[in-house]
Amino acid sequence: MDCIKIRQLEVFAYHGCMEEEKINGQKFYIDMDLCTDMRKSGVSDELEETVNYAEVCSFVDKYLKENRFNLIEAAAEHTVRELLKRFPKIKGADITINKPSAPIGLPFGNVAVKVSRRWNKVILSIGSNMGDKEAYLNGAIDGIYDNDNCRINTISKFIETEPYGPVEQDNFLNGCLEIETLYSPEELLEVIHDIELQANRTREIHWGPRTLDIDIIFYENQIIDLPDLKIPHVEMHKRLFVLEPLKTIAPYWVHPIYKKTVEQLLEEIKPESKCNGCSGCCAIKKD
């Protein structure tokens, strides 16, 4: 992606762990690489089509002066996140905070930290089969919408599906969202669990009834294998209740392991598909 580079923006601010840093302040120098599409502005030669880097510098200067952090790591993290929220044309940013007057007590040239953050595209699956199902799904959407580290791009229609697994229970109402987020996968999982808890979600019975279920299906094209987090979702390629609504909003999203689109994965497990020795269509539970 195209990039706007800003170098050595001087900011006088009060970041540091030591008391004299908090009282006396010091100069910091900020370097920024701003990822943005400059094709339109390059053709039109119009300022409104691009990122106004004078406004970016003014924002960063004001933010670092009005907010105080013990660590320049925290100053960089909070600054880059606020920058990405404030300027929607910036899709990702690298920010380096240089602290040449750091209290080290030995001769040195510079101390700096660099963070790289961007808006990441994510697919979420939402489902409910208890109480007012539609209200629970809408509550999940509202919870994500109200979080300023997330942006909702597309919401599928809700569909009713039969429950998956051996537990007798009511039918589900399911849907999918495409969002963009500044959260890491682990941070996003915590946010999702908080939203589920607000809907009185419990995890007592595996594949059991639930007020609200939110799963991370895709996070960009990443493959993550942690004890509590598997991305892509390990069962999504077998589940009609994920693939059917997902096809309506992201039919050509490619599964990073199976190298097939959502549309192709759905075709393989549709109930009317003939089983030619594959395991996919047999994986759908039949009553």
C-alpha positions, 0 to 999 in steps of 0.5 A: 500500500502507498505510504506517507512518511513523516520524520522527526516531528518534535513534541515537548511532553511529559512521559516517563517513570521518573518524577523529574520527567513528569515535572520538567518534561522533555523533547520527543521526536516522532516518526510515522509511516501512514499506509493509505491509498493515494491513487485517487489523490494522485490522479485528482490532485485534490487534498480531500482525497488524501490524508492531510499530514499537517492535521496528522502532525497537529493531532499527534502533538496535541495527543502526546501533550494532553496525555501522560504515560510512564512508558513510551511503549504505552505512549506509542500504542495509544497514539497509533490507535487514536490516530487510526480511529481519527483518520479513516483513510489511514489503514495502518501506521508505524509510529516510532517515538524517539526519546534522546534525553532518556535518563540512562546515566551513560553516554548514548545516541537515542532510545526509541520504540516502534509499534505497527498497527492496522485495521484488521478484517475479521469474520465473526459468527453469532448465534442464539437459541434461548429466549429472544434470539434476535434480541441477543444477536442484535445485542452482540452487534451493538456491543461490537458497534459501541467499541471504538476499536472495532468497525462493522463493515457488513452484517448478514441476514439472520437464518434459523438452523437446526442445532449442531451436536448431540444435545436436544435443544431449540433451533438456533438463529445465526448470522455473520459479521465482517468487521475491522478491528485494532485488537489482536486476536487474543484481545478480540477474544476477551472482548467477545467473551465480555459481550457473551457474559453480558448476555448471561452466556454460560459454558456448562454443556458442550454444544448445549443451548446458549443465549449468545455464541460469538466465534472468530471465524477468520482473522485476516488470513492468519492461522492461529493455534493456541490452547484457547483460540483456534483461527480459522475456526476448526469446525467452520468448514463443516457448518451450514449455519456458519457458511450459509450466512457467510456466503451472503457477505464474503463468498470469496473469502479464502480459507487459509488452510484449505485454500477454498472460498466460502462458496466452495466450502458451502457447496461441498457440504450442502445436504443435497450434495452427493457424497463422493467419499468426502467427509464434508457432507456427512459431517452435518448432523441429521435428526 
